[in-house]
Amino acid sequence: MSPTPAAPAEALPLDDALIASLVEDATLAPSLHNAQPWLFRYDPGGRTFTIRADPARELPSTDPERRALHISCAAAVLNLRVAAAHAGWQAVTELLPDPEDPDLLAEVSLVARRPESYDELAELYPALRRRHTSRAPFDAERIESSLLDVLGRAALMEGARLAFPDAFHRRTILELSGEALAREQEDPAHRAEIAHWIGDPAEGGVADDGIPRYALGPRRRGGGAPVRDFAPGPSAADPRPPAPGDRIADPGPPPAAVAGSAEAPGPDPGFVRESAVFEDSPQLALLGTVRDHPADWLRAGQAMERVLLEATLDGLATSVASQALEWSDLRWAVRDPASAMGHVHMVIRLGYGPPGPVTRRRPVGDVLTVGPGARP
């Protein structure tokens, strides 16, 4: 693990600047289609954040049960905990605090930490801005078992498990991912939803969400990595013309200047998508829990983000492959029957390769409300 800045000896004051900074760090979490389906409220009197689902950003075709929504918001909760630990605060988290309010996903209360105490979450802080989804090919170099053990521990710390499928099971996962992509191509509702979130806005438009063209990576012309191709070409089953709000999705790999930049660049009308050969034997991890309820999805989301941050600190590139998990009849087959893992919530692709580019985020002012009360 790379050296990390120490947390302050005393907790930083919870002023407006720090509250905004904590939420900004939280929103760096990954989310399906980069929909960013979260809302935050901070109550200064109780020093408590509430994290709610944003119903306007649900994906009814891709995510009808709201599994991915829970996982995405939980990843933001983990980031909030990491940022709080870095600022010298202990985050006490309660999941689904109100059974009558399913959109209220978590409450995070901040408690001053004793100067002599230690929270290892603070070590993950440098990875918050370095972790980006990489849809580029990875090298063939294998990850050492000792590092895989570290990633497994990260999942366990959040109440989930990480399993590394063997070659036979990996082939099954790749076949299921291919089947999911074929179904997606043939389903007009899925294609319409993707068109809404993927690509650049029409000329003159501005977007602070969705996946821009430069972030989708090259088309796969060889190899076996389960990298989702959001723009594989028009489907005969979906000949509809572009609808209002659809984005331009003729994506390609980011220019060199984009991959290392600190901010997401704007649309590039001259961008042309390339193709590449991906790794033949992708290194995959399955993240899951024993049960399959909304609280388990929230645990899985925090575990996923903790694994991704740990992997980033240890020099790995990452991406997630949820496509086969979005179809209920395929999801069960992703699980390894020889494993004690009851339900798989995410397939994570790991390896050595180029980091992903920065993608856009909603302004803090759009997702944060400050004041008493449980509902933003």
Phi, psi and omega in degrees: 000140180289152176302141182234147177298140180286150173292154181297151179297327176237150181297137177291148181295140182276066178271179183302321182296318181291320180300314178297321180294319179298317180289322176301317177295321180298321185283002173283359181295151174285154176209153181301125183060016184052041180284338176054064190272048186232154173223141182238143167231138176244127177257106183298326182296319180263358185049049187230134170263140166248139179242122183240155170287142175263104185300334181291348183244021174287158180239084190296331179279313183281327190225061186296331180270356180068027174298307183297325177299313179298316181296318180296312181294325177293325175299322176294324176298317179298317178299320178299318179296319179296314181295321178296317178298321179296329180273003176094013181248146174266131181260118177259117191249134173238124180270141178046062186291342182231105181300337180275356184228083185293343177281343177276100191272328183198153168238135180235111179262139182260126181238132180299132181268142177296142183305327183276352182280169186219135176234111185294345176301329181300333180294338181278352188303316181300338181281345184303316183265356177262340182281118175219147178291126179252115177258024178265164175296146176255160177290166179278351182303131181277149179275134182294148182299328180296324178287322176298325177296321178298317179293322177298320178296321179301319178294317180300324181298340180251013175084021179232177178232152178238126180238146182245106187293147176281181186299318181296312181292326178298319178298322177298316180297319180295320178295319179294322178295320177296319177297320179296319179296320179297318178297318180300319180296328184268000183252109183302324181294319177296315182296322179295320180295318178297318180299331180288329189250342189252134178106184181266152177294159177302162185308129181089351181276163179229139179226142175240022178209185181075175181255115181288164184302317186294341185268354185276348176077179183282160171291145179273121175245015177174162181095177186236013183292137181277056180274126185288128176261105184282349181221062182283358181122164182294149179258139178297334181277353183224071184275014185298149173287162178304139180263159175304134181094345176295152181253164179275113186241068171245067196283168177204177181288149183289144171300158183303325182292334182284319189300328182255006184283161182272342182233154179288131179282168177277176181300147177241102185296340181267009186288133179237131182282138178255181176233161183205159174267126181265171182298140180286327184236077184297146178265113187243154173227140177254126180251127183205180179225169180289318182252178188220065178237167180308322178296326177291323177297322179292321175296319181296322179296319177293320179295317178303311182293324178295320177296315181296319179293318178298316179298320179297315178300328183269014171086015180263148169267151185218155165208165179244152182228094185259359191302317180291337181280351182273358178241120189299327182280347175264332187301318184296328184283344178291329182294143175278116183297341179275356183265156176280355180291122183282317186218130178269131180249342180202142169256124183248130176260128185237153175169183176257121183184185182293142176292154177286162179280162174292138174241160189290156178225152177292144177299147180304321181299339179276343186240353185242131170239139179246129180150164181291159179118159185262352185237122175297000000 
